[in-house]
């Protein structure tokens, strides 16, 4: 039942997205698996998988689509966090940033934030 709620949440938030992007993001989300935990965990895991695929596949169109899917999935993970517990958003964003480096070979986990 929880997985169905996560799938329904994902479907509701991706309606209207370009079809190719929605389908690619959905593929990563489904591969993250219903057993991966709550929707935020699934989205974060799917985003890391998409980012890893984008960096593994070179600079072609497929890599561009995977990169867009990674962006969408990580944004959705932040949206799900904000909907559930707005006070946890900053902590969740920091955690996602910290773990994004694990999806990319050779990128350290301690990347400093961009200066404004």
Residue frames as qw, qx, qy, qz and C-alpha x, y, z in Angstrom:
[[0.000, 0.885, 0.465, 0.000, 0.00, 0.00, 0.00],
 [0.307, -0.780, 0.108, 0.535, 2.81, 2.42, 0.87],
 [0.395, -0.120, 0.602, 0.684, 4.47, 1.75, -2.49],
 [0.199, 0.630, 0.667, 0.345, 1.20, 2.46, -4.28],
 [0.142, -0.930, -0.231, 0.248, 0.97, 5.78, -2.45],
 [0.376, -0.562, 0.370, 0.637, 4.52, 6.62, -3.57],
 [0.341, 0.194, 0.713, 0.581, 3.71, 5.66, -7.14],
 [0.069, 0.816, 0.560, 0.129, 0.51, 7.74, -7.06],
 [0.261, -0.847, -0.012, 0.462, 2.41, 10.69, -5.55],
 [0.387, -0.288, 0.542, 0.689, 5.02, 10.44, -8.32],
 [0.257, 0.454, 0.724, 0.451, 2.38, 10.20, -11.06],
 [0.040, -0.898, -0.429, 0.092, 0.46, 13.19, -9.71],
 [0.281, -0.807, 0.137, 0.502, 3.59, 15.38, -9.54],
 [0.340, -0.268, 0.629, 0.646, 4.89, 14.47, -13.00],
 [0.412, 0.658, 0.627, 0.062, 1.68, 14.94, -14.97],
 [0.240, 0.961, 0.092, -0.103, 2.30, 17.52, -17.66],
 [0.375, -0.641, 0.523, 0.417, 6.06, 16.98, -17.84],
 [0.482, 0.535, -0.540, -0.436, 7.50, 16.27, -21.30],
 [0.966, -0.014, -0.045, -0.255, 6.76, 12.63, -22.09],
 [0.758, 0.369, -0.455, 0.286, 10.35, 11.51, -22.67],
 [0.048, 0.490, -0.564, 0.663, 11.52, 13.10, -19.42],
 [0.704, -0.297, 0.265, -0.589, 8.58, 11.74, -17.42],
 [0.972, 0.088, -0.181, -0.123, 9.11, 8.22, -18.76],
 [0.601, 0.413, -0.528, 0.434, 12.87, 8.26, -18.09],
 [0.190, -0.452, 0.517, -0.702, 12.42, 9.62, -14.57],
 [0.849, -0.175, 0.108, -0.486, 9.69, 7.05, -13.95],
 [0.876, 0.233, -0.414, 0.081, 12.01, 4.27, -15.10],
 [0.314, 0.394, -0.614, 0.607, 14.63, 5.30, -12.53],
 [0.483, -0.339, 0.347, -0.728, 11.93, 5.72, -9.85],
 [0.937, -0.048, -0.089, -0.334, 10.52, 2.24, -10.50],
 [0.758, 0.304, -0.505, 0.279, 14.01, 0.72, -10.56],
 [0.055, -0.494, 0.550, -0.671, 14.65, 2.30, -7.14],
 [0.418, -0.160, -0.894, 0.016, 12.00, -0.17, -6.01],
 [0.537, -0.626, -0.255, -0.505, 9.00, -0.12, -3.77],
 [0.829, -0.410, -0.311, 0.221, 11.04, -1.79, -1.05],
 [0.499, 0.365, -0.207, 0.758, 13.50, 1.11, -0.92],
 [0.207, -0.336, -0.514, 0.761, 11.50, 2.91, 1.76],
 [0.196, 0.749, 0.420, -0.475, 9.42, 6.03, 1.66],
 [0.562, 0.768, 0.265, 0.156, 8.93, 8.16, -1.43],
 [0.039, -0.953, 0.292, 0.071, 11.72, 10.59, -0.48],
 [0.560, -0.447, 0.666, 0.208, 14.23, 7.74, -0.21],
 [0.706, 0.369, 0.572, 0.195, 13.07, 6.23, -3.50],
 [0.372, 0.921, 0.094, 0.061, 13.31, 9.59, -5.26],
 [0.223, -0.853, 0.454, 0.125, 16.78, 10.29, -3.84],
 [0.652, -0.195, 0.697, 0.226, 18.01, 6.82, -4.82],
 [0.635, 0.596, 0.464, 0.162, 16.50, 7.22, -8.29],
 [0.163, 0.981, -0.095, -0.044, 18.09, 10.65, -8.68],
 [0.388, -0.663, 0.606, 0.208, 21.52, 9.26, -7.78],
 [0.692, 0.124, 0.677, 0.217, 21.05, 6.40, -10.25],
 [0.499, 0.816, 0.277, 0.090, 20.08, 8.84, -13.00],
 [0.051, -0.941, 0.317, 0.110, 23.08, 11.04, -12.22],
 [0.565, -0.387, 0.691, 0.234, 25.38, 8.02, -12.32],
 [0.673, 0.428, 0.572, 0.189, 23.90, 6.98, -15.67],
 [0.307, 0.950, 0.061, -0.025, 24.34, 10.49, -17.07],
 [0.161, -0.838, 0.502, 0.143, 28.02, 10.58, -16.17],
 [0.645, -0.177, 0.725, 0.166, 28.64, 7.01, -17.32],
 [0.656, 0.517, 0.544, 0.082, 27.07, 7.36, -20.76],
 [0.460, 0.098, 0.317, 0.823, 29.16, 10.22, -22.14],
 [0.049, 0.370, 0.090, -0.923, 27.90, 13.43, -23.69],
 [0.052, -0.213, -0.771, -0.597, 25.13, 12.15, -25.96],
 [0.451, -0.354, -0.243, -0.782, 21.40, 12.72, -25.96],
 [0.738, -0.357, -0.571, -0.038, 20.80, 9.81, -23.62],
 [0.497, -0.135, -0.456, 0.726, 23.15, 11.33, -21.06],
 [0.102, -0.211, 0.007, -0.972, 21.35, 14.67, -21.36],
 [0.634, -0.386, -0.408, -0.532, 18.00, 13.00, -20.72],
 [0.722, -0.286, -0.559, 0.291, 19.43, 11.13, -17.73],
 [0.295, 0.027, -0.308, 0.904, 20.81, 14.39, -16.35],
 [0.360, -0.297, -0.148, -0.872, 17.41, 16.05, -16.71],
 [0.745, -0.358, -0.523, -0.210, 15.81, 13.04, -15.02],
 [0.578, -0.140, -0.525, 0.608, 18.31, 13.29, -12.14],
 [0.003, -0.151, 0.140, -0.979, 17.45, 16.97, -11.70],
 [0.567, -0.326, -0.329, -0.681, 13.72, 16.21, -11.74],
 [0.761, -0.286, -0.581, 0.045, 14.01, 13.31, -9.28],
 [0.439, -0.092, -0.461, 0.766, 16.12, 15.25, -6.79],
 [0.203, -0.210, -0.013, -0.956, 13.75, 18.22, -7.08],
 [0.688, -0.336, -0.449, -0.460, 10.84, 15.86, -6.42],
 [0.652, -0.207, -0.611, 0.398, 12.65, 14.44, -3.37],
 [0.156, 0.005, -0.305, 0.940, 12.92, 17.97, -2.01],
 [0.444, -0.255, -0.252, -0.821, 9.26, 18.66, -2.83],
 [0.725, -0.318, -0.599, -0.125, 8.16, 15.50, -1.01],
 [0.486, -0.153, -0.530, 0.678, 10.24, 16.54, 2.00],
 [0.062, -0.103, 0.095, -0.988, 8.76, 20.04, 1.98],
 [0.582, -0.307, -0.414, -0.629, 5.23, 18.67, 1.77],
 [0.746, -0.309, -0.583, 0.096, 5.84, 16.30, 4.68],
 [0.588, -0.657, -0.208, 0.424, 8.02, 18.42, 6.96],
 [0.352, 0.887, 0.011, 0.298, 9.00, 21.90, 5.75],
 [0.392, -0.859, 0.328, -0.028, 11.40, 22.36, 8.67],
 [0.801, -0.241, 0.489, 0.248, 13.44, 19.38, 7.43],
 [0.678, 0.727, 0.098, 0.047, 13.99, 20.81, 3.93],
 [0.095, 0.886, -0.451, 0.056, 17.41, 22.37, 4.60],
 [0.545, -0.435, 0.715, -0.046, 18.71, 19.21, 6.24],
 [0.821, 0.311, 0.479, -0.004, 17.35, 17.07, 3.40],
 [0.523, 0.845, -0.106, 0.023, 18.96, 19.32, 0.77],
 [0.137, -0.774, 0.617, -0.046, 22.32, 19.10, 2.53],
 [0.701, -0.160, 0.694, -0.045, 22.02, 15.31, 2.71],
 [0.778, 0.561, 0.281, -0.004, 21.16, 15.05, -0.99],
 [0.306, 0.892, -0.330, 0.039, 24.13, 17.24, -1.91],
 [0.399, -0.607, 0.686, -0.054, 26.45, 15.19, 0.27],
 [0.710, 0.008, 0.705, 0.004, 25.38, 11.93, -1.31],
 [0.653, 0.727, 0.029, -0.211, 25.22, 13.19, -4.90],
 [0.086, 0.762, -0.629, -0.125, 29.00, 12.88, -5.12],
 [0.543, -0.198, 0.815, -0.038, 28.74, 9.14, -4.59],
 [0.739, 0.522, 0.397, -0.155, 26.85, 8.89, -7.87],
 [0.522, 0.829, -0.195, 0.046, 29.70, 10.46, -9.78],
 [0.897, -0.109, -0.045, 0.425, 33.06, 8.75, -9.80],
 [0.565, 0.186, -0.046, 0.802, 35.83, 11.07, -8.73],
 [0.145, -0.671, -0.085, -0.722, 33.65, 13.82, -7.28],
 [0.222, 0.043, -0.734, 0.640, 34.23, 14.42, -3.56],
 [0.280, -0.643, -0.712, -0.018, 31.30, 14.46, -1.10],
 [0.326, -0.665, -0.303, 0.600, 32.45, 17.75, 0.42],
 [0.312, 0.468, 0.357, 0.746, 31.84, 20.12, -2.47],
 [0.081, -0.332, -0.363, 0.867, 31.50, 23.63, -1.05],
 [0.321, 0.748, 0.556, -0.172, 28.28, 25.51, -1.86],
 [0.432, 0.531, 0.294, 0.667, 28.35, 27.90, -4.80],
 [0.212, -0.359, -0.263, 0.870, 29.11, 31.46, -3.83],
 [0.252, 0.795, 0.550, -0.032, 26.54, 34.11, -4.59]]
